[in-house]
Amino acid sequence: MEIATSMAQDAGDRRADVDASCSHSMMPLLSARRLTGTPSAIAAATLSYDAGPDDLWVGTEVLRTYTDDGARRAMTDLRALIDRCPTLAPSGQGVGGSYRFAVAPGPQLGDDSVHVSHTTTSDLGTLEWDTMLVRIGTTLVVVQAEGNKPGGGRYLTQVAEAALHRYQTTGS
């Protein structure tokens, strides 16, 4: 396991209903790479699992702690953004394709949880990025599966459950 040494800042108090257009600049928010709100602390780790001879699962785990109801607002904003912008068209850069975002079925964990499915389809094929966000009080445990082939999110729930259990027992 590698510990991430840097990560992009969250979007701050930028609310979901402020953005007028669904553009590529919203991709980090739609995919839960960035969230609205301002966490008081963030920790991240890169995860990998050798799932077979030609199958490497890669993901990240991010722990965000807020001093107020920012965790709840971040999840509400994420759901609203995906409802408003479920599809983004090609940006004109690189290979053409489409980006689809959806709140997918998933287990109910913690005080609230959401499973975000992000699918990219292009001339080169289809990739999936799945994210599980679990809120426990003022903390978000976020587990993301990185650009796997279809079906690659199969470890997401197990990793999210393990991360939640570790947080509940150790606070980290």
Backbone bond lengths (Angstrom), bond angles and torsions (degrees), N, CA, C in turn:
res aa  C-N    CA-C-N  psi(-1)  N-CA   C-N-CA  omega(-1)  CA-C   N-CA-C  phi
1 M - - - 1.443 - - 1.522 108.27 -
2 E 1.318 116.11 137.73 1.459 121.30 176.97 1.520 108.95 -110.60
3 I 1.302 117.01 142.13 1.459 121.53 175.70 1.524 107.78 -94.52
4 A 1.321 116.42 127.40 1.462 120.61 179.53 1.519 109.53 -69.00
5 T 1.321 115.90 138.13 1.461 119.12 -179.57 1.518 112.52 -98.89
6 S 1.320 117.58 -14.72 1.465 119.71 177.16 1.520 109.39 -153.35
7 M 1.296 115.44 154.83 1.458 120.81 175.58 1.525 108.46 -156.13
8 A 1.335 114.96 157.28 1.460 120.32 -177.35 1.526 110.43 -64.58
9 Q 1.328 116.13 146.77 1.463 121.24 175.74 1.515 109.89 -66.26
10 D 1.323 116.23 150.70 1.450 119.95 173.75 1.524 108.97 -72.75
11 A 1.320 116.26 173.15 1.463 121.95 -172.18 1.522 113.22 -78.42
12 G 1.307 118.06 -6.36 1.462 120.05 -179.49 1.519 110.87 75.03
13 D 1.306 116.59 -146.68 1.456 120.59 -175.16 1.517 113.80 -84.61
14 R 1.305 117.80 16.19 1.466 122.49 176.32 1.525 108.32 -65.76
15 R 1.299 117.49 114.50 1.468 121.94 -175.52 1.520 111.05 -86.98
16 A 1.317 116.75 156.16 1.459 123.34 -174.88 1.525 113.40 -61.04
17 D 1.320 118.52 -32.31 1.458 120.30 -175.97 1.533 112.86 -86.62
18 V 1.330 118.10 2.22 1.461 121.22 -177.39 1.528 111.65 -79.51
19 D 1.317 117.68 -39.93 1.466 121.34 -177.36 1.522 110.67 -70.54
20 A 1.338 116.46 125.35 1.458 121.12 -176.91 1.523 112.74 -80.53
21 S 1.333 117.96 -33.54 1.457 118.76 -175.02 1.525 111.12 -120.61
22 C 1.314 114.65 152.99 1.459 121.86 174.98 1.524 106.78 -89.99
23 S 1.322 116.98 99.46 1.452 121.45 -176.62 1.524 110.15 -125.35
24 H 1.336 115.78 171.05 1.461 120.29 179.76 1.524 112.76 -60.29
25 S 1.312 117.83 -24.05 1.457 119.77 178.91 1.538 111.20 -65.06
26 M 1.332 116.81 -17.15 1.464 121.15 179.19 1.526 112.71 -87.12
27 M 1.343 118.24 -8.02 1.469 120.05 -176.86 1.524 114.33 -53.53
28 P 1.343 119.67 -43.86 1.471 117.75 178.60 1.531 113.09 -61.47
29 L 1.328 117.75 -33.95 1.469 120.87 177.62 1.526 111.21 -73.64
30 L 1.337 117.55 -43.19 1.459 121.12 -179.02 1.522 112.28 -65.56
31 S 1.317 116.81 -34.39 1.462 120.95 -178.05 1.520 112.63 -89.21
32 A 1.316 118.11 -0.02 1.471 125.04 -179.72 1.526 111.96 68.80
33 R 1.325 118.69 21.56 1.469 122.07 171.84 1.530 109.33 -70.94
34 R 1.329 115.74 -35.19 1.458 123.16 173.36 1.517 106.08 -125.49
35 L 1.313 116.66 152.46 1.451 120.85 178.58 1.520 108.49 -129.26
36 T 1.331 116.22 161.42 1.459 119.56 173.42 1.522 107.79 -76.53
37 G 1.316 115.94 160.77 1.456 120.76 -178.31 1.512 111.04 96.55
38 T 1.321 115.34 172.65 1.453 121.07 -179.13 1.525 108.87 -129.07
39 P 1.330 117.09 101.63 1.463 119.02 178.73 1.519 111.52 -67.77
40 S 1.315 115.96 149.90 1.465 120.26 176.48 1.520 111.01 -84.01
41 A 1.333 117.38 -20.47 1.467 121.74 177.66 1.520 109.04 -152.66
42 I 1.337 115.78 144.61 1.466 122.03 177.72 1.523 108.05 -138.55
43 A 1.323 116.21 136.39 1.461 122.26 172.70 1.525 106.73 -133.86
44 A 1.332 117.58 146.51 1.458 120.50 -177.50 1.518 110.94 -142.98
45 A 1.329 115.67 152.35 1.461 122.16 175.90 1.520 108.67 -141.75
46 T 1.318 116.25 148.07 1.460 122.00 173.54 1.523 107.24 -98.04
47 L 1.322 116.24 134.60 1.453 122.04 -177.19 1.523 109.71 -117.97
48 S 1.324 117.78 145.30 1.462 120.14 172.99 1.520 108.89 -144.30
49 Y 1.333 115.19 150.39 1.455 121.70 -179.27 1.517 107.70 -143.91
50 D 1.321 116.69 123.42 1.459 122.28 177.81 1.527 107.09 -81.13
51 A 1.338 115.84 97.46 1.459 121.66 -173.14 1.530 113.24 -88.19
52 G 1.300 118.55 -0.05 1.464 121.52 179.96 1.511 110.09 161.95
53 P 1.349 116.30 178.75 1.469 119.57 -175.46 1.526 114.19 -58.83
54 D 1.307 117.85 -34.84 1.470 121.24 -179.56 1.518 111.59 -122.96
55 D 1.314 117.24 28.31 1.460 120.10 -172.57 1.525 110.62 -141.09
56 L 1.325 116.73 102.73 1.456 122.55 176.88 1.523 107.71 -111.29
57 W 1.334 116.67 122.74 1.459 121.09 176.84 1.518 107.54 -94.76
58 V 1.332 116.07 128.79 1.455 121.42 178.73 1.525 108.71 -125.63
59 G 1.306 116.02 138.54 1.458 120.21 178.95 1.514 111.02 -152.84
60 T 1.314 114.97 178.04 1.464 121.30 175.11 1.520 108.95 -131.79
61 E 1.311 114.96 153.72 1.457 121.41 173.88 1.522 106.71 -126.00
62 V 1.322 116.23 128.48 1.458 121.49 -179.35 1.525 108.05 -127.50
63 L 1.308 115.58 132.89 1.460 122.68 177.18 1.521 106.78 -112.32
64 R 1.347 116.89 120.05 1.469 122.26 178.97 1.522 108.65 -119.21
65 T 1.326 116.09 128.54 1.465 121.30 178.22 1.522 108.56 -116.20
66 Y 1.325 116.07 136.91 1.464 122.42 -178.60 1.524 109.10 -118.98
67 T 1.328 116.44 153.05 1.464 120.10 178.11 1.519 111.90 -89.25
68 D 1.333 117.40 -12.21 1.462 121.36 -178.61 1.530 108.53 -129.50
69 D 1.328 117.58 -150.26 1.465 120.34 -179.72 1.540 111.38 -87.94
70 G 1.323 118.16 27.66 1.456 123.57 -179.17 1.518 113.79 -59.64
71 A 1.325 118.04 -35.11 1.473 120.59 179.37 1.528 109.98 -64.37
72 R 1.320 116.43 -45.07 1.467 120.41 178.73 1.526 110.59 -63.77
73 R 1.348 116.49 -45.38 1.466 120.45 179.73 1.532 111.42 -63.13
74 A 1.332 117.91 -39.81 1.470 120.88 179.53 1.521 110.79 -60.23
75 M 1.316 117.51 -41.19 1.465 120.41 179.47 1.527 111.24 -70.30
76 T 1.334 117.31 -40.03 1.465 120.76 176.99 1.524 110.36 -62.83
77 D 1.334 116.86 -44.50 1.464 121.32 178.93 1.527 111.32 -63.17
78 L 1.330 117.46 -41.40 1.465 120.58 179.57 1.528 110.72 -60.80
79 R 1.319 117.13 -46.22 1.466 120.21 178.47 1.531 110.83 -60.72
80 A 1.340 117.26 -42.20 1.471 121.22 -179.95 1.526 111.11 -64.99
81 L 1.322 117.66 -41.34 1.469 120.86 178.76 1.525 111.35 -62.76
82 I 1.319 117.19 -43.91 1.468 120.13 -179.96 1.524 110.69 -67.29
83 D 1.331 117.97 -38.21 1.469 120.36 175.66 1.525 111.02 -60.50
84 R 1.334 116.46 -38.94 1.454 121.19 -176.66 1.521 113.05 -80.46
85 C 1.321 118.27 -33.04 1.468 122.35 -174.02 1.528 110.98 -132.74
86 P 1.327 118.83 67.48 1.463 119.32 -178.04 1.533 114.06 -73.32
87 T 1.331 117.53 -18.16 1.469 120.79 -177.08 1.514 110.06 -136.50
88 L 1.323 116.07 136.76 1.455 122.03 172.18 1.523 107.75 -119.49
89 A 1.322 116.39 135.13 1.466 122.34 178.88 1.524 109.36 -84.52
90 P 1.327 116.98 168.68 1.467 120.00 179.63 1.525 111.54 -56.44
91 S 1.326 114.60 148.00 1.460 120.43 -178.72 1.513 112.67 -90.84
92 G 1.334 117.44 -5.17 1.451 120.30 -176.38 1.511 111.76 89.24
93 Q 1.329 117.50 -0.83 1.456 121.43 178.81 1.525 108.81 -106.49
94 G 1.320 116.85 129.28 1.462 120.62 175.30 1.509 112.46 70.34
95 V 1.307 115.79 -151.03 1.460 123.05 -175.85 1.522 109.89 -74.46
96 G 1.336 116.88 135.26 1.456 121.24 179.56 1.509 111.39 -66.36
97 G 1.297 117.33 157.98 1.454 122.15 179.63 1.503 110.35 168.29
98 S 1.317 115.43 -173.83 1.455 119.44 179.01 1.525 109.28 -133.16
99 Y 1.315 114.80 159.04 1.453 122.84 179.72 1.518 107.60 -124.66
100 R 1.319 116.94 125.86 1.459 121.37 -179.66 1.530 109.17 -122.08
101 F 1.329 114.50 138.27 1.452 121.70 -179.59 1.522 108.06 -126.23
102 A 1.328 117.15 139.57 1.458 120.79 179.37 1.521 109.56 -152.25
103 V 1.319 115.26 151.51 1.451 120.30 168.66 1.522 104.36 -85.50
104 A 1.324 115.67 115.27 1.463 122.37 -173.60 1.532 110.38 -98.08
105 P 1.322 116.81 159.43 1.462 119.07 174.79 1.527 110.09 -61.13
106 G 1.284 116.22 143.60 1.464 120.03 179.52 1.506 109.61 -166.88
107 P 1.307 116.50 168.13 1.470 119.16 -179.39 1.519 111.11 -69.06
108 Q 1.313 116.08 151.59 1.459 121.33 174.65 1.521 107.32 -89.18
109 L 1.318 115.61 113.99 1.454 122.02 -177.56 1.523 109.31 -123.36
110 G 1.327 117.55 153.38 1.460 122.19 176.88 1.512 112.22 59.48
111 D 1.338 116.41 -152.18 1.461 122.23 177.43 1.529 111.12 -75.69
112 D 1.325 116.34 -27.89 1.466 123.29 -179.79 1.523 106.29 -163.20
113 S 1.316 116.62 148.69 1.460 119.41 175.73 1.517 109.18 -150.95
114 V 1.323 114.25 155.11 1.455 120.68 177.79 1.525 108.25 -145.61
115 H 1.326 115.18 139.75 1.468 122.44 176.60 1.523 106.39 -109.48
116 V 1.332 116.31 118.13 1.460 121.97 179.63 1.518 108.78 -104.01
117 S 1.321 115.53 127.71 1.456 121.96 176.61 1.526 108.68 -106.43
118 H 1.329 117.12 129.07 1.464 123.11 179.71 1.526 106.14 -127.07
119 T 1.326 116.73 116.59 1.458 122.28 -179.43 1.511 109.68 -116.84
120 T 1.331 116.01 132.31 1.457 122.61 176.88 1.519 107.56 -115.02
121 T 1.326 115.78 123.76 1.452 120.81 177.80 1.515 108.42 -119.02
122 S 1.337 115.96 128.94 1.460 120.79 179.52 1.524 109.02 -143.73
123 D 1.313 114.93 -176.37 1.458 120.50 176.88 1.525 111.33 -60.84
124 L 1.307 117.05 -22.36 1.461 121.87 -177.47 1.527 113.20 -89.31
125 G 1.330 118.41 -7.51 1.459 121.46 179.78 1.513 112.04 128.50
126 T 1.321 115.05 -162.05 1.459 122.28 -177.08 1.520 109.84 -120.65
127 L 1.319 114.82 135.53 1.462 121.64 173.95 1.520 108.59 -126.55
128 E 1.327 115.77 152.17 1.454 121.10 179.43 1.520 110.39 -124.12
129 W 1.315 115.77 141.03 1.454 124.13 171.00 1.511 105.21 -125.18
130 D 1.297 117.87 116.19 1.456 121.51 177.50 1.519 108.96 -111.43
131 T 1.326 115.26 144.12 1.456 121.43 -179.98 1.522 109.43 -133.11
132 M 1.313 116.18 136.29 1.460 122.07 174.09 1.522 107.13 -117.29
133 L 1.332 116.44 121.63 1.460 122.04 175.73 1.517 107.75 -109.61
134 V 1.326 116.18 129.91 1.459 121.87 178.68 1.519 107.59 -125.18
135 R 1.333 115.59 124.85 1.469 120.24 177.53 1.514 109.73 -100.60
136 I 1.334 115.03 130.20 1.456 123.01 172.99 1.517 105.21 -126.15
137 G 1.324 116.71 100.50 1.460 120.23 -177.49 1.517 110.87 61.58
138 T 1.329 116.81 -118.34 1.461 121.68 -177.62 1.534 112.05 -98.76
139 T 1.324 117.03 16.05 1.468 121.45 -177.93 1.520 110.80 -119.54
140 L 1.328 115.47 142.13 1.463 122.12 172.00 1.518 109.13 -112.93
141 V 1.319 116.21 129.05 1.457 122.83 169.68 1.529 104.72 -103.82
142 V 1.331 116.53 119.06 1.460 121.71 -175.63 1.525 108.35 -119.74
143 V 1.332 116.48 123.91 1.465 121.90 176.70 1.512 107.47 -119.94
144 Q 1.348 116.21 127.53 1.465 121.40 -178.10 1.515 110.39 -122.72
145 A 1.333 116.07 130.23 1.462 121.82 171.78 1.521 106.61 -88.82
146 E 1.312 117.73 129.68 1.466 123.32 -172.22 1.520 112.79 -93.57
147 G 1.322 118.75 117.66 1.455 124.78 168.50 1.505 117.00 33.31
148 N 1.297 117.66 57.01 1.453 122.27 179.11 1.516 110.91 -92.56
149 K 1.321 116.04 161.43 1.456 118.51 173.59 1.526 107.97 -68.59
150 P 1.347 118.09 162.35 1.467 119.72 -177.90 1.531 111.74 -50.91
151 G 1.327 115.38 135.32 1.457 121.64 -177.22 1.518 112.81 91.53
152 G 1.333 117.51 -4.63 1.460 121.87 -177.09 1.510 113.95 -71.83
153 G 1.316 118.22 -9.36 1.457 121.48 178.99 1.512 113.06 -82.72
154 R 1.323 117.23 7.92 1.465 120.33 -174.63 1.528 113.66 -63.16
155 Y 1.335 118.31 -20.87 1.462 121.21 179.30 1.522 112.41 -92.84
156 L 1.312 117.16 -8.07 1.463 121.69 -172.78 1.531 112.28 -57.96
157 T 1.311 117.87 -48.61 1.461 120.65 -177.83 1.522 110.97 -63.49
158 Q 1.336 117.44 -43.23 1.462 120.43 179.60 1.526 111.34 -61.66
159 V 1.325 116.44 -43.85 1.460 120.21 -179.84 1.527 110.20 -67.01
160 A 1.345 117.68 -41.24 1.470 121.07 178.81 1.526 111.05 -63.46
161 E 1.329 117.30 -42.69 1.460 120.43 178.43 1.529 111.25 -63.35
162 A 1.339 116.84 -41.15 1.469 120.59 178.16 1.527 110.99 -65.63
163 A 1.334 117.41 -41.30 1.464 121.54 179.13 1.528 110.31 -64.77
164 L 1.322 116.78 -42.08 1.462 120.79 178.03 1.532 110.53 -63.07
165 H 1.325 116.90 -45.74 1.462 120.77 179.59 1.535 110.74 -60.07
166 R 1.343 116.12 -44.25 1.459 120.07 179.43 1.523 110.28 -62.52
167 Y 1.350 117.23 -43.49 1.459 119.65 179.01 1.528 111.35 -62.61
168 Q 1.330 116.75 -43.53 1.456 120.01 -178.48 1.530 112.88 -66.38
169 T 1.327 117.00 -29.53 1.467 119.01 -178.35 1.526 113.32 -93.21
170 T 1.349 117.56 -26.89 1.461 119.30 -176.15 1.519 114.20 -118.27
171 G 1.348 117.15 -17.84 1.462 120.61 -177.29 1.517 112.97 78.56
172 S 1.326 116.66 9.58 1.466 119.75 177.74 1.517 111.49 -142.46
